[in-house]
């Protein structure tokens, strides 16, 4: 009996969606709740939301000033937003690795009693087992130009740890040998070239007709010393989320070009 063949069609939207979806959701949550905090009287605890039928329980140790309460809430929101954003970026990279490995192998022989999940599981596991730098390097090996995203990813990891474990106050664990925590956040820069330099476009800026507008991802660098609060505004996070969304979309686009029939 001749071997039966099953043809798999790859949808590259599956590469972009994890990062773009995570970015959209996290940006919306941060924007919504940071705006709500700005409009709320944080000098007192929020009203109890019980339905009046259950016993009310009070908590001690939460007598915070308005600024302290805002910092606690913002740190809590940002820690989870960074976690989900990082998960989305990594998931997009894993999908890219999965696609590249499948196309590299070309054909896979399946056991008679096997399932499609059984066939694909080793490819999924190989991507999942790689740490982020090695996963990015494995994908970059097939792309030109390469993505430079490891420093940005590590910075998001550092920020998340500080926010989650130290309420956003920089500790010795976060800082380097020089006593500083250095964050490098990705952002989208829109600019024009003038006199051999880059001039970033801002709202209301006049640009001559026919001017070529350039877009690129760059790293915004900030330094914090031990004991300083890790201040990240909603605007800062929006820039990070947009850059991560752009990363997912660009990754899918690069794969589309590479895998296109010659």
N, C-alpha and C positions, 0 to 999 in steps of 0.2 A: 504494500500500500504506500503510495507516494505521500511524502510529508505535506501536511496542510500548512499554509502560511496565513498569518494574520498581520495586516498592515495597520500600524499605529499612525494616526495623524496628530502632529504636535501643534497645539495652540499656544503661541508665545505670549498671549495675554496672561497665561498662568505664571509667567516669569515676572511681569510687571505688577500684577494685582496685589500680592502680599505687601509690598512696600508702599504702593500708592494708596491702598485702602487703609493701612495702618496710619499713614501720614494724615489722610483726610479726617479719620475719626479722632486721632489724638489732637490735631490742631483745633477741631471743633470743640472738644471737651475743654482744652486749656483756655480757649477764647471765651467760652461760655462761663466757666466758673471763675476765672480771673475777673471778668466783668462783673459777675454777681458779687464777688467779694468786695469790689470797689464800691458797690451800692448798698452794702449791708453794714449795719451798726455792729462792729466787731468788738465793741467794748464790753459786751455782755454775752452770755451763753445763748445759743438759739433756743427757742421755745420747745418744750417737750412735745413730741408728736404722738404720744400714746392715745389710744381711743377712749380712755377713761374707764375701760373695763378691766384692764390689767394693772398690776401693782407697779407704781412708779419707783424707779431706782435712781438714786443720785450718785454722782462720782465726785470724789475730792481730788485735789491736786491739779485742777484745771482753771485756777484763777489767773487768767492771762490778761495782759493788756491788749488793746486793739492790734498793735503792731506785732506782738508775739503770736496772737491767734492767726493773723493773716499769714505770717511766716510759716506756721505749722501747717495750715491748710494748703498753702502754695507748694510747700515741700512734698506733702503727701500726693498732691495731684501730679506734680512734675515727675516724681519718682516712678509712678505707674505709667505715665505717658511716655517717658524715656524707655521703660521696659518694653512696652508694646511696640514702640517705634523701632527699637533695635531688633525685636523679634521679626517684624515685617521685613526689614532690610536683609536680615540673615536668611529668611525664608525665600526671598527673591533670588538670592545668590545660590541657595541650595537647588532651587528649581532650574537655574541656569546651568549649574553643574550637572544635574540630572539629564537635561536635554543634550548637553555636549557629549556626555558619556554614552548616552543611547545612540546618538548619531555616529559617534566614533566607532562603536562596536558594529553597528549596522544590523546584524541579525543575532538573535538569541534563541537557542534551542530550549524548548520547555518540556518538562516531563509530561507524560500522557495524562496523569491525574492531577497535574498542577493547575494553578489559576494564574490570571494575569498579575495579581498582587504578588504571587510567589516569584514570578519572573522579574518584576520591577523592584522587589524589596532590596536586593543587594546594591542596586544603584542608589536608592534612597538612603540606605545605611551608610554607604561610603561618603555621601555628602554630609550627613548628620554627624559623622565621627570626626570630621575635620574642624580644627579651631578656625576662628574667623580669618586671621592672616593667611593661613594655608588654603582655606577655601577660596578666598579672593585671588590668591596667586594661581590656583589651579584654573579658575575661570579666566583670569587675565592672560594665561598662557595661550589662549585661543583668540584673544582680541587685540586689535591695534587701532587706536592707541589704548593703553591700559587705563583702568580706573585706579585712582589714588584715593582710597577711602578708609584704610586701616586706622590712620591717626584719628580721623573723625569718629569712627566707631569706638575706639578705645576711650576717647574723650567722653562720649555719651555714657559708656560703662562707668567711668570714674564719677561723672555727675550723678548717675543713678545711685551708686553706692553711697556717696556722700549724703544725698537727699534722703535715702531710705534708712541708713544706719546711724547717721549723725545729725538728722534734722536740718541738713543743709549748712552745718557749721564745719568748716574745713578742719580735719584732724591730721595727726601725724601720718596715719595710714594712707591718707589721700595725697599727701605732699611728697615731693622728691627729696633728694639729698640736700637741696638748697632751701628746703622749708617752704616751697611754693607748689601749689597745685596749678598746673597749666592745662587749660582747656582749649581745644581747637574745634570749633563748631563749624559744620558745613553751612554755606549760604549760597544763594544764587546771586551773582553779580551781573547787572545789566549795564553796559557801558558803551562808550564810543571812543575811538582813538583820535587824539588830538596832539599835535606837536610831539609825536613819538611816545606819548604816554596814554594811560587809560583814565578816562573821566567817567565816573559813575553817574548814571542818569537818576535824577530825583524828580518828584512830582512838580510839574510846572516848568521844568527845564525846557528851554527852546532848542530844538534840533532842526538843522537845515534839511530841506527836502532832499532825498537821495542819500542821506547819511546812512552808512551801514551800522546797524545796532548789533552789538555782540553780547552773547550770553555765555557765562561759564560758572562752574562751581568752584568756590574758593573757601579757605578756612579762615574764620575769624578767631583770633588768638586773644585769650584773656588769662590773667594771672591772679591768684588769690593766695594769701599767706595763711598760716595756721591760725585758727581762731576767727577768721573772717567768714561772714555769711556768703554762701554761694547764691548770688542774686542772678536769676534768669527771668526776664520779663516775658509776657505773652508775645511781644514782638520778636524777641530772641527765639522763642520756641517756634513761632510761625516760620521764621527763616530756616530753621533746622528741618522742620517737617516738610517744607516745600523742596528743600534740597534732597531729602531722602526720597520723596515722591519722584523727583526728576531722575534720581539714580535708578529707580526701578524701571521707569519708562525708557531711559537711555540704554539700560542693560538689555531689555527686550528688543529695542531697535537694532543694537549692535549684533545680536544673535540672528535677527531677521536677515541682515546683510550677509553675515557669514554663512548662513545655511541656505541662502537663495540659490536656486539652480544656476550653474555656470553656463 
